[in-house]
Amino acid sequence: MTTGRDGAAAPAAPAAPATPAAPAAPAERAERAERAERAERAERAERAERAEPAAPNAPSDALGPQDGLVAQWWATGVSRIEPGIVELRGHPVQDLIGRTSFVEVIWLLLRGELPGPAQARLLEAALVAGVDHGPQAPSIAAARMAATCGIGLNSAVATGVNMLGDVHGGAGQQCVQLLSEIAEQGDAEAEFEDTVERTVGAWRARSRYLPGFGHRFHPHDPRRDPLLALVDRAVSDGLVRGAHLRAARAVERYLNQGRTGKKPVPMNIDGATAVIYAELGFAAPLARGLFVLSRSVGILAHAWEETGQGRRNKSPMPPSMIPVHLADQTDAS
């Protein structure tokens, strides 16, 4: 502060106007925004780590709107995985290891409870029967070709598994549906044969192929008899009802009426395993899923074998064979 000649304080000089700050450069603004976004993400992650898991049926705001949504996103009853905890359908995995077979664990995960010993044996028989059918099966051939293309074993197996669709691999599911339509009509013998004829007729109106019956390779599928014998025993023991077994045999009889001297139409692996899956209470789509699980083992074995043979870019036919050329028909008159 300054003073005048008479000692009085002189008025302060007016302050200079503030110079406005220079606007931030675009790069600086982007950096600030990025820092703010990182800080927000870190805060959200910290909140999620602090949050307790939501109860299975808890409302979405039980932990706050965001935390509840995260906890419910992959809510599952199949397994419980937490630090130091691995449970499968409520069973600690350490109690299953060394005591429970792979087939029993398959049943546990799909059905929510462990099977009885007889149920597990019957399921295992179906899985063993469908495990492989050689390179005549498109899924096996495709996996072997893929294995020579340098894509890795997992991708070769995926190639084969992805071939298992409605035509190759889906007949088991379709056969369960066919047999269930017949089995659900009741037990009256007088009406049963009519039900079989009517149901088969309806299916054949949609396609001349009847799922679970007939085989382009086997005049009699060698897997049919041992599988059906096991189901017969299960019916005698009271393990299963036998309604789907009865329907399958009735369809087979109907298809072979009047075919003396002609090629038979046998029940095939899809039909026999469909009987087992249906009798054990598996839903029709799981008949396909279980077949895929079974056949994937054969696919893996063939892909691995082909990998060890060292061939590259193996095609569907030997190089000496030249495909027949079809003349262009577009200009034909």
C-alpha positions in Angstrom: 0.0 0.0 0.0 1.3 3.5 -0.9 0.7 6.7 1.1 0.3 10.3 -0.1 2.0 13.4 1.1 -0.4 13.9 4.0 0.0 10.3 5.1 -3.3 9.1 3.9 -3.4 5.9 2.0 -3.6 6.3 -1.7 -6.3 4.4 -3.5 -5.1 1.1 -5.0 -4.6 0.9 -8.7 -7.4 -0.9 -10.4 -6.5 -4.6 -11.1 -5.6 -5.5 -14.6 -8.3 -7.7 -16.2 -7.5 -11.4 -16.1 -6.2 -12.9 -19.2 -8.5 -15.7 -20.4 -6.9 -19.1 -20.3 -6.0 -20.4 -23.7 -8.3 -23.2 -24.9 -6.9 -26.7 -24.4 -5.5 -28.3 -27.5 -7.5 -31.1 -29.0 -4.9 -33.7 -28.0 -5.0 -32.4 -24.4 -8.8 -32.6 -24.3 -8.7 -36.2 -25.6 -6.1 -37.1 -23.0 -8.3 -35.6 -20.2 -11.3 -37.5 -21.4 -9.4 -40.8 -21.6 -8.1 -40.3 -18.0 -11.6 -39.7 -16.8 -12.9 -42.8 -18.5 -10.1 -44.9 -17.1 -10.9 -43.6 -13.6 -14.6 -44.4 -14.1 -13.8 -47.9 -15.2 -11.5 -48.5 -12.3 -14.2 -47.3 -9.9 -16.8 -49.6 -11.4 -14.4 -52.6 -11.2 -13.7 -51.8 -7.6 -17.4 -51.6 -6.8 -18.0 -54.9 -8.5 -15.2 -56.6 -6.5 -16.6 -55.3 -3.2 -20.1 -56.5 -4.1 -21.5 -59.8 -2.7 -23.0 -62.2 -5.2 -26.7 -61.8 -5.7 -29.1 -64.5 -4.6 -30.3 -66.6 -7.6 -33.7 -64.9 -7.7 -32.7 -61.6 -6.2 -34.1 -58.4 -7.9 -31.7 -56.6 -10.2 -31.3 -53.7 -7.7 -30.3 -56.0 -4.8 -26.7 -54.8 -5.1 -27.4 -51.6 -6.9 -28.6 -51.5 -10.6 -25.3 -52.2 -12.2 -23.9 -54.7 -9.7 -27.2 -56.7 -9.7 -27.2 -56.8 -13.5 -23.6 -58.2 -13.6 -24.4 -60.9 -11.0 -27.5 -62.1 -12.9 -26.0 -61.9 -16.4 -24.6 -65.5 -16.4 -26.6 -66.9 -13.4 -26.4 -70.7 -13.5 -27.4 -73.7 -11.5 -25.0 -76.0 -13.3 -21.9 -75.0 -11.4 -20.7 -72.7 -8.6 -17.2 -71.3 -9.1 -15.7 -69.0 -6.5 -12.3 -68.6 -5.0 -11.4 -72.0 -3.6 -14.8 -73.5 -4.6 -15.8 -75.7 -7.6 -19.2 -77.3 -7.3 -21.1 -79.2 -9.9 -24.9 -79.1 -9.3 -24.1 -78.6 -5.6 -21.5 -81.4 -5.4 -18.0 -80.3 -4.5 -15.7 -81.4 -7.3 -13.3 -82.9 -4.8 -16.0 -85.3 -3.7 -16.6 -86.4 -7.4 -13.0 -86.9 -8.4 -12.0 -90.5 -8.2 -15.5 -91.6 -7.1 -17.7 -90.6 -10.0 -17.5 -91.8 -13.6 -17.5 -89.4 -16.5 -20.9 -90.8 -17.6 -22.3 -90.1 -14.2 -21.0 -86.5 -14.3 -22.7 -86.1 -17.7 -26.0 -87.2 -16.2 -25.4 -85.0 -13.2 -24.8 -81.8 -15.2 -27.7 -82.4 -17.6 -30.3 -83.7 -15.1 -29.2 -82.1 -11.8 -28.8 -85.3 -9.9 -26.5 -88.4 -10.0 -27.9 -91.4 -11.8 -28.3 -94.9 -10.3 -25.7 -97.5 -11.3 -28.1 -99.2 -13.8 -29.1 -95.8 -15.3 -25.4 -94.9 -15.8 -24.7 -98.3 -17.4 -27.5 -97.9 -19.9 -26.5 -94.4 -20.8 -22.9 -95.5 -21.2 -23.9 -98.3 -23.6 -25.5 -95.8 -25.9 -22.5 -93.5 -25.8 -20.1 -96.3 -26.6 -22.3 -97.6 -29.5 -22.2 -94.2 -31.3 -18.6 -93.3 -30.8 -17.3 -94.0 -34.3 -18.3 -95.2 -37.8 -15.1 -94.6 -39.8 -14.4 -92.3 -42.7 -17.6 -93.4 -44.4 -19.2 -90.9 -42.0 -18.9 -87.4 -43.4 -18.0 -85.9 -40.0 -15.1 -88.3 -39.7 -13.9 -87.7 -43.2 -14.1 -83.9 -42.8 -12.2 -84.0 -39.6 -9.4 -86.0 -41.2 -9.2 -83.7 -44.2 -9.1 -80.7 -41.9 -6.3 -82.2 -39.9 -4.1 -82.1 -43.0 -4.6 -78.4 -43.5 -2.6 -77.1 -40.6 -5.5 -75.8 -38.6 -4.7 -77.6 -35.3 -6.4 -80.5 -33.6 -9.1 -78.5 -31.9 -10.2 -77.0 -35.2 -10.1 -80.3 -36.9 -12.5 -81.8 -34.2 -14.7 -78.7 -34.5 -14.9 -79.2 -38.3 -16.2 -82.8 -37.8 -18.6 -81.8 -35.0 -20.1 -79.0 -37.1 -21.0 -81.6 -39.8 -23.5 -83.2 -37.4 -26.7 -81.6 -38.5 -30.3 -82.7 -39.3 -29.2 -85.2 -42.0 -26.0 -86.6 -40.5 -26.3 -86.7 -36.7 -29.7 -85.4 -36.0 -31.7 -88.6 -36.7 -31.6 -89.6 -33.0 -33.4 -86.4 -31.9 -36.0 -86.9 -34.7 -36.5 -90.5 -33.8 -37.2 -89.6 -30.2 -39.9 -87.3 -31.4 -41.3 -90.0 -33.7 -41.4 -92.6 -31.0 -42.8 -90.2 -28.4 -45.7 -89.4 -30.7 -46.6 -93.1 -30.8 -45.9 -93.9 -27.2 -48.0 -91.0 -26.0 -51.1 -92.3 -27.7 -51.8 -95.0 -25.1 -51.4 -98.7 -24.6 -54.6 -100.1 -26.1 -53.4 -102.9 -28.5 -56.4 -102.5 -30.8 -55.5 -98.9 -31.5 -51.7 -99.2 -31.3 -51.0 -100.6 -34.7 -53.3 -97.9 -36.3 -51.4 -95.2 -34.4 -48.1 -96.6 -35.8 -49.4 -96.6 -39.3 -50.9 -93.1 -39.1 -47.8 -91.7 -37.5 -45.4 -93.3 -39.9 -47.5 -92.1 -42.8 -47.5 -88.5 -41.5 -43.7 -88.5 -41.2 -43.2 -90.1 -44.6 -45.4 -87.4 -46.1 -42.8 -84.9 -45.1 -39.8 -87.1 -46.1 -39.2 -90.5 -47.5 -36.5 -91.0 -44.9 -37.7 -92.2 -41.5 -35.3 -91.3 -38.7 -33.8 -94.2 -36.9 -34.6 -96.8 -39.5 -32.7 -98.1 -42.6 -29.0 -98.0 -43.2 -27.1 -97.3 -46.4 -24.2 -99.4 -45.2 -25.5 -102.2 -42.9 -28.3 -104.6 -43.9 -28.5 -105.2 -40.2 -26.9 -102.7 -37.8 -24.7 -104.8 -35.4 -25.3 -102.2 -32.7 -29.1 -102.7 -32.6 -29.4 -106.1 -30.9 -27.1 -105.6 -27.9 -28.6 -102.1 -27.2 -32.2 -103.3 -27.3 -31.3 -106.4 -25.2 -30.1 -103.9 -22.5 -33.4 -102.0 -22.7 -35.3 -105.3 -22.4 -33.4 -106.0 -19.2 -34.1 -102.5 -17.9 -37.8 -103.0 -18.5 -37.8 -106.3 -16.7 -36.0 -104.7 -13.8 -38.5 -101.8 -13.6 -35.8 -99.3 -14.5 -37.7 -97.9 -17.5 -41.3 -98.2 -18.8 -40.6 -99.7 -22.2 -43.1 -97.5 -24.1 -40.5 -96.2 -26.5 -39.0 -99.6 -27.0 -42.4 -101.0 -27.9 -43.0 -98.1 -30.3 -39.6 -98.7 -32.1 -40.2 -102.4 -32.6 -43.7 -101.7 -33.9 -42.4 -99.2 -36.4 -39.7 -101.7 -37.5 -42.3 -104.4 -38.0 -44.5 -102.1 -40.0 -41.7 -101.0 -42.3 -40.8 -104.6 -43.1 -44.3 -105.9 -43.9 -44.4 -107.4 -47.4 -40.7 -107.0 -47.9 -39.9 -110.7 -48.1 -37.0 -111.2 -50.5 -36.2 -107.4 -50.5 -33.6 -105.4 -48.7 -34.9 -105.0 -45.1 -35.4 -101.7 -43.3 -33.6 -102.3 -40.0 -33.5 -100.1 -36.9 -30.2 -98.3 -37.0 -27.9 -96.8 -34.3 -30.0 -93.6 -34.2 -33.1 -95.6 -33.5 -31.6 -97.9 -30.9 -29.9 -95.0 -29.0 -33.1 -92.9 -29.3 -34.9 -95.7 -27.5 -32.4 -95.5 -24.7 -32.3 -91.8 -24.4 -36.1 -91.6 -24.5 -36.6 -94.4 -21.9 -34.1 -92.7 -19.6 -36.1 -89.5 -19.8 -33.8 -87.2 -21.9 -35.5 -84.5 -24.0 -35.3 -85.0 -27.7 -32.8 -82.3 -28.4 -30.4 -83.9 -25.8 -30.5 -87.1 -27.9 -28.6 -85.1 -30.6 -26.4 -83.5 -28.0 -25.4 -86.8 -26.5 -24.7 -88.3 -29.9 -22.5 -85.4 -30.7 -20.7 -85.9 -27.4 -20.2 -89.6 -28.2 -19.1 -89.1 -31.8 -16.7 -86.3 -30.9 -14.5 -89.0 -29.3 -14.2 -90.9 -32.6 -13.7 -87.6 -34.5 -10.8 -86.7 -32.1 -9.2 -90.2 -32.6 -9.4 -89.9 -36.4 -8.1 -86.4 -36.5 -5.2 -87.3 -34.3 -4.4 -90.4 -36.4 -4.4 -88.3 -39.6 -2.2 -85.7 -38.0 0.4 -88.3 -37.3 0.5 -89.6 -40.9 2.1 -86.4 -42.1 0.0 -85.8 -45.2 -0.8 -82.3 -46.3 -4.0 -80.9 -48.0 -5.7 -84.3 -48.3 -8.7 -84.1 -50.6 -11.8 -86.2 -50.6 -10.3 -88.4 -53.3 -6.8 -89.6 -54.4 -5.0 -87.2 -56.8 -5.2 -89.9 -59.5 -8.9 -89.7 -59.6 -10.3 -86.9 -61.8 -13.9 -85.8 -61.1 -16.3 -86.2 -64.0 -16.8 -82.9 -65.8 -20.4 -81.8 -66.4 -20.9 -80.0 -69.6 -22.3 -76.5 -69.4 -26.1 -76.9 -69.9 -26.9 -73.1 -70.1 -26.4 -72.9 -73.8 -28.1 -76.2 -74.7 -31.2 -75.8 -76.8 
